[in-house]
Amino acid sequence: MVIGPISGAYTGVLGLVGLILVLIALKRLSDYYNEKGIFDNALYGTIIAIIGVVVFVAGIVVAAVGLLSDLGIAWGDWAVLQEIDWRAAVTWDIIEPHIAVIIGSLVALFVFVVVSAIFLRKSLTILSAKTKVNLFSTAGLLMLIGAILTIIVIGFILIWVALILLTVAFFSIKT
């Protein structure tokens, strides 16, 4: 998950593989410590984040299809795109509702990400208490702060740092 954002084209695949591995690790630690909250909260957070992404992508698709429809372009009739006088065809009245849908989708994504981070923080706080590794709690707090600050770019950096701390925390568990 740490190298996903810097890996270029394979970002989604590496991030997904990393997420699955973290969930497996949390499930095993949850079973080992006999604490369902470790895995359950992480799973709820993950599901909520996935729902947020689906809602966001659906909003983008709805806005794009709606804009094409308002411009009189049928789906798949891409040859018409060259014939349109874009300066005359695209006015604020036409694009305003579609921009509103995109902004609404971004707001929904933000809410889903923050709620997801709350669940992940709960999971990592419980894990920190069970393992006596405070880095789990710190990583959870940084993820939550980063999720809140995703409105500005620094939030993404904080989430990335939290993922690095999470990696270090897993390697810090005493056997």
SEZATI-114230 format. One record per residue (C-alpha): residue in one letter; x, y, z. Coordinates in steps of 0.05 Angstrom, whole numbers, plus 5000, padded with zeros to 4 digits. Example, Ala and Ser with C-alpha at 12.3 -4.5 7.8 and 13.67 -1.06 7.14 Angstrom:
SEZATI-114230
NODE  res     x     y     z
NODE    A  5246  4910  5156
NODE    S  5273  4979  5143
END
This chain:
SEZATI-114230
NODE  res     x     y     z
NODE    M  5000  5000  5000
NODE    V  5059  5046  5012
NODE    I  5090  5037  4943
NODE    G  5022  5038  4908
NODE    P  5018  5114  4899
NODE    I  5089  5119  4872
NODE    S  5086  5058  4826
NODE    G  5053  5091  4766
NODE    A  5007  5048  4724
NODE    Y  5002  4992  4776
NODE    T  4977  5037  4831
NODE    G  4908  5006  4835
NODE    V  4933  4934  4833
NODE    L  4989  4943  4884
NODE    G  4944  4984  4930
NODE    L  4890  4930  4926
NODE    V  4940  4874  4940
NODE    G  4968  4914  4999
NODE    L  4898  4926  5026
NODE    I  4881  4852  5022
NODE    L  4946  4833  5057
NODE    V  4933  4883  5113
NODE    L  4862  4857  5121
NODE    I  4888  4786  5125
NODE    A  4939  4807  5178
NODE    L  4886  4843  5218
NODE    K  4840  4782  5214
NODE    R  4895  4737  5240
NODE    L  4913  4786  5296
NODE    S  4840  4793  5312
NODE    D  4835  4717  5319
NODE    Y  4900  4712  5359
NODE    Y  4879  4765  5409
NODE    N  4806  4742  5409
NODE    E  4783  4813  5394
NODE    K  4732  4818  5338
NODE    G  4735  4894  5337
NODE    I  4805  4894  5305
NODE    F  4781  4861  5241
NODE    D  4709  4883  5241
NODE    N  4724  4957  5245
NODE    A  4778  4951  5191
NODE    L  4730  4913  5146
NODE    Y  4674  4964  5157
NODE    G  4722  5020  5141
NODE    T  4745  4986  5078
NODE    I  4674  4972  5055
NODE    I  4654  5044  5068
NODE    A  4714  5070  5028
NODE    I  4696  5024  4970
NODE    I  4624  5049  4971
NODE    G  4650  5120  4971
NODE    V  4692  5108  4910
NODE    V  4634  5074  4874
NODE    V  4588  5133  4890
NODE    F  4642  5182  4865
NODE    V  4653  5144  4800
NODE    A  4578  5138  4789
NODE    G  4571  5213  4798
NODE    I  4626  5227  4748
NODE    V  4594  5180  4697
NODE    V  4525  5211  4708
NODE    A  4554  5281  4698
NODE    A  4592  5261  4635
NODE    V  4533  5225  4603
NODE    G  4487  5282  4622
NODE    L  4533  5333  4591
NODE    L  4538  5293  4527
NODE    S  4463  5287  4526
NODE    D  4453  5361  4537
NODE    L  4500  5375  4480
NODE    G  4459  5329  4435
NODE    I  4512  5276  4428
NODE    A  4488  5205  4427
NODE    W  4529  5153  4465
NODE    G  4579  5123  4416
NODE    D  4570  5177  4363
NODE    W  4639  5206  4372
NODE    A  4646  5232  4301
NODE    V  4600  5290  4320
NODE    L  4652  5315  4370
NODE    Q  4694  5344  4314
NODE    E  4636  5382  4284
NODE    I  4613  5418  4347
NODE    D  4630  5491  4357
NODE    W  4650  5482  4430
NODE    R  4652  5557  4447
NODE    A  4581  5566  4425
NODE    A  4554  5498  4449
NODE    V  4582  5497  4519
NODE    T  4552  5551  4562
NODE    W  4549  5559  4637
NODE    D  4475  5540  4637
NODE    I  4492  5473  4605
NODE    I  4552  5454  4648
NODE    E  4529  5482  4715
NODE    P  4485  5423  4736
NODE    H  4539  5374  4716
NODE    I  4592  5411  4756
NODE    A  4544  5409  4814
NODE    V  4538  5334  4807
NODE    I  4614  5327  4806
NODE    I  4622  5372  4868
NODE    G  4567  5332  4903
NODE    S  4604  5268  4886
NODE    L  4669  5296  4914
NODE    V  4633  5316  4979
NODE    A  4603  5247  4985
NODE    L  4671  5216  4973
NODE    F  4701  5260  5027
NODE    V  4648  5240  5077
NODE    F  4657  5166  5062
NODE    V  4733  5172  5068
NODE    V  4728  5207  5136
NODE    V  4678  5155  5163
NODE    S  4723  5100  5136
NODE    A  4783  5130  5172
NODE    I  4744  5133  5237
NODE    F  4732  5058  5233
NODE    L  4804  5044  5214
NODE    R  4827  5086  5273
NODE    K  4783  5046  5320
NODE    S  4813  4982  5293
NODE    L  4884  5005  5300
NODE    T  4872  5034  5370
NODE    I  4847  4966  5394
NODE    L  4906  4932  5360
NODE    S  4954  4981  5393
NODE    A  4925  4964  5462
NODE    K  4930  4889  5450
NODE    T  5000  4888  5419
NODE    K  5029  4944  5462
NODE    V  5056  4976  5398
NODE    N  5037  5049  5400
NODE    L  5053  5060  5326
NODE    F  4987  5027  5308
NODE    S  4949  5081  5346
NODE    T  4993  5135  5316
NODE    A  4981  5108  5246
NODE    G  4906  5107  5258
NODE    L  4907  5179  5283
NODE    L  4948  5202  5223
NODE    M  4900  5167  5176
NODE    L  4841  5202  5207
NODE    I  4876  5270  5206
NODE    G  4899  5257  5134
NODE    A  4828  5238  5113
NODE    I  4801  5302  5142
NODE    L  4857  5342  5108
NODE    T  4847  5310  5039
NODE    I  4812  5374  5021
NODE    I  4882  5403  5017
NODE    V  4938  5362  4988
NODE    I  4974  5351  5054
NODE    G  4921  5300  5074
NODE    F  4946  5251  5021
NODE    I  5017  5259  5047
NODE    L  4994  5245  5118
NODE    I  4957  5183  5096
NODE    W  5020  5159  5060
NODE    V  5062  5172  5123
NODE    A  5009  5134  5163
NODE    L  5016  5074  5117
NODE    I  5092  5075  5128
NODE    L  5080  5077  5203
NODE    L  5031  5020  5196
NODE    T  5084  4979  5161
NODE    V  5135  4993  5215
NODE    A  5083  4977  5269
NODE    F  5070  4908  5239
NODE    F  5144  4893  5240
NODE    S  5148  4918  5312
NODE    I  5100  4867  5341
NODE    K  5135  4823  5392
NODE    T  5127  4749  5381
END
